[in-house]
Amino acid sequence: MSTLSVPAGTAPATTSRTEKKATNKTGKRRLPLLPALIFVIAVTQIPFLLTLFYSFQSWNLVRPGSQHFVGLQNYVDVFTDSTFLGALLNTVVLTVVCVFVSLLLGLGLAILLDRKFAGRGFVRTLLITPFLILPAAGALLWKTTMFDPTFGLLHFVFNTDVDWLSQFPLAAVMAQIVWQWTPFMMLLTLAGLQSQSKEVLEAASVDGANRWRTFFSITLPHLSRFLQLATLLGAIYIVNSFDAIFLMTQGGPGTASTNLPFYIYQRAFEGFDIGQSSAMGVVVVILTMIVATFALRLMFRAFSVDGGTK
């Protein structure tokens, strides 16, 4: 009985051809993504690299020929600028208060909508409406119909001539942002409530637990993942608020309601200071990346990578 012999080098050659075919298939599958990758690099990374380059330059458009290299001086000026530090504080206060209040209101509304009652679908649609309105339109709506000292609704309700946008500028902006972002928090929380097991709630009721005990011992722990997600996504978006401040208060009076995005806009498009505004933009990007990294870690901890809850 004869034994067929395999010529030397045949098996490695076959393996090499198989690997090459697999590599070619992978490359062909990824090739359609190349235009999207080029577009993303063109609209995000190239502008950021230019911003990083200009942040090391002293360049004011009002003074032609003033562009020259200054190293880290722009960053030193940014962190010693009291207006920038005040805008940073306003940004933190605005973000924390708006996220916290809208989350509480969204949780309360979600609990109400989780119950069956006549017209629940219509009420849900009405409550979602503020989130569907353009931020600029919402800001103008609140400025003219709510906070106007002569014709605003608050003037008629409280019978007072208080100029809310002048005396309480940051609080007025926060009220508008809370109004717009509460539906977002409500939707995420409502999704968590509707994913809760009814058998567990029925078992708690059979064991004699009242509504408060059931909520704090069963419902709230179940909602923790959804509340974390709502908090992190809301913070990422609210920290970049610009429309409300630009259209309602213009950052004033003075700098009382100025946040980081609006202050960067002022330095770049009103002060024409390309160098310092670029340095501020880089600082904000770095701070946002730190917060986003922390947020993503919490999100991956709360949710599995494949999209399902743990």
N, C-alpha and C positions, 0 to 999 in steps of 0.2 A: 504494500500500500504506500503510494507516494505522497509526499507532503509538499503542498504548494508553498513556495518561498516568496516573500514580499521583497521586492527590490529595495535596496537601501535608499533611504531618503524619501520614499513614497508617502509614508504616514505624516511626517512633518510638513511636506508640501501640501497634502490634503488639508491638514489643520490650518495652515497659513491661508489657503484659498477660502476656507470657511469663515475664518476671522475677517478676511478682507471683504467678503460678501456682506457679513453682518455690519461691518463698519460703513460700507456703502449704503446699505439700507437705512441705517441710523442717520447718516448724513442727508439722504434724500428726504427722510421724514422731517428733519429739522430745517431743511432749506426753505420751506414756505414761511418760516418764522423770521428769516433774515431781514426782510423789509421792515417788519415791526421792530426788530432789535435796532436797526439803523435809525429808525424814526425816534425811538426812545432815547438813544444816545445823542441824537442831534438836538432834541428839545429839552433834555435834562442835563446831561453830563457836560456837553460843550459850553452851555451858558454858565454852569457852575464853575468850570475851569477858568472861564473869562472873569467871573466874579472874584474868584480866588486871586487871579493875577492883578486885577484892579485894586484889591484890598491892600496890596503892598505899594500902591502908587498914591501920590498926592496929586489929585486932579480935580479941578473945579471948572465946569464948563463956562463960567462967567469970565474966567481969566484964561484966554487962549495961550497955549504954549507953557502952561504951568505944570504939565504932567512930568513927574520925576519920581524915582524910586525912593521910598522912605522906610522900607523894612517893616518892622512891627509897630511903628509909631501910631498907625491908625487904630490898632487894637488897644494900645495903651490909652489913646484918647477916648475910645469907646467905653472902656471900663472906668474911666475917671469922669465921664460925662454924667452929671446929675440927672439930666433929662432922660437919658437912656436908662439909668437905673430906676427912675420913677416909672418909665414906660414898662420896664420889666416887672416891677411890683404890680402895676395895674393889670398887666397880662396875667400874672399868677392869680390875683384876686378875682378878676373877671372869669377866668377858667374854672377855678375851684367853686366859686359861688354858683355860677350858671350850671355846672355839671351836677352839683349837689342838689340844688333846688329843683331842677328839671327832672332829676332822677326820682326824687321823692314824689313830685306831682305825677310823673309817669307811672310810678308804682301804684299810687292811689287810684288813678284812672284805670289802669290795667285790672286791678282787683274788682272795680265796679263793672267793667266790661266783660269780665269772666263769668258773670252771673247772667242768667237768661231773663230777659224782660222784653216787652213789646217795643219794637223800633230800635233794637240793639244795633243792627247793621247801619241804620241811618245815623245814629249817634256816633258810631265808630268812624263813619266817613267824615262827619263834621269835625271830630277831634283830630283827625289826620290832616285836615286841610291846611293848618298853619305851616306844616312841614313842606307842603307842596308849593307854597308861595315863594317866589324869588326873594332872596335876602334883601335886595335893593327895594323891591316893592313893599316888603314887610316893614323895613325901616322907615320909608316915607309914610306908610299907613299909620304907624305909631306916632311919628313926629307931628303929623297934621291932625289926626282925629283923636288922639289920646292926650298928648302932652302940650298941645297948643294952649297958651295961657288965657286966650279969649274965647276960642270956639271948641276947645278940646272937651272930650267926655269927662275927664277928671275935673275940669273946671265946673261943670254942671253937677257932678255927683257930690263933690266936697264943697261947692260954693266958695271957692277960693281963687285968688289971682296968682297963685304960685307959678313961677316959670320953672317947670320941672327940669328942663334941659339945661338951665343955667345954674340952678341951685343944687340939683342932684344929678349931675350929668352921667356919672358912672353907673348909678343905680338905675337911671332911665334906660341906658344901653343894656344893662343886664336884664331888665324886665322884658325888653323886646327879644333878646336872645333866648331867654328861658321860654317865652311864649312859642318861639319857633322850634326849639329843640325838645320840648316836652313830648310831642307826638312820637318822635324817634325813640325816646326812652320807653314810652308806653308800648310801642309795637314790640320791641325786644322783650320787655317784661311780660307782655301778654303771650308771646310765643312760649316763654318759659312756663307760665301758668297752665297753658293748654297742653303742654307736654307732660304735666304732672299726672301720676297714676291715680285714678279715681278710687281704686281698691285700697290704696294706702290711706286716703282720706276717710273712706268708709270704715276702715279698721280703727282709725283713731277715734271716730265718732262712737263706734261701738264700745271702745274702751273707756268712754266717758270724758274725753278731752274736749274742752270748750273751743270756741273759734280762735281766741287769742293764743291758747296753748298750741293748737294745731298750726297756726300761722308761724309762730316763732320756732317751733320744734321741728316742723316738717316742711312747710312751704318755703320759708325763708332760706333754709339750707339748700333746698333744691334750686332756688332762684339765684344762688350766689354766683354761679357761672355766668348767667345772663346779665346780672347786675355788673359784674366785672367787665364783661364785653361792652355793655352800654357805657360804662364810665370811661373806658379807655378810648373807644371810638369817638365819644362825645368830646373828650378832652383834646384829641388830635385835631378835630375840626374846629372847635370853639377857640383854641389858642391862636388860630389864624383869622379870627374875625376882623373884617375890614369894612364891609358895607355899612353896618349899623353905625359905626363911629364916624365914618366919612360923611354919611348923609344926615345924621342926627345932631352931632355935636362938633364935628371937625376937630376932634381931640380936645376941645375946650370945655369950660373957660380956661385959657392958658394951656396947660398940659394935664388938666384934671382927669380927663378920660382918654388920654393918649395911650395906646398899647404899642407893642413892638412893630407889627406890620404897618400901622399908620405912621409911626415915627420914621421908619425906613423910607416910606413913600415921601414924607416931607423932606427928608434930607436929600433924596435922589431927584425928585421932580419939582420941588419948590426951592431948595437950597442949591441944587445942581452940584452937590458934593459927591462925586462918583467914588472917590477913595474911601471915605468914612462910611457911606451907605453900603458899599460892597463889604467892608469889614463887619458892619452890623449884620448884613445878610448871612455871612459865613458863620458868625457867632450863633445866630438864630438857627441855622441849619444844624450845627453841631449839637446845640441843646435839644432840638427836635429829634435828632437821631438817637440821642441818649434816652429820651423819653419813649421814643418808638421802640427801641430795643427792649427796654424794660416792659413796655406794653405787650410786645410780641411774646416775650417769655411767659408773662402771665396768661396770655391767651392760649398758648400751646399747653400750658399747665392745666388750664380749665377745660380745654377741648382737645380731643385727639387729633392727630395730623390728618387722618382720613376724613375728617368732617363730622364725625359722630362725637357725642358727649362721652366722657369717661364713665 
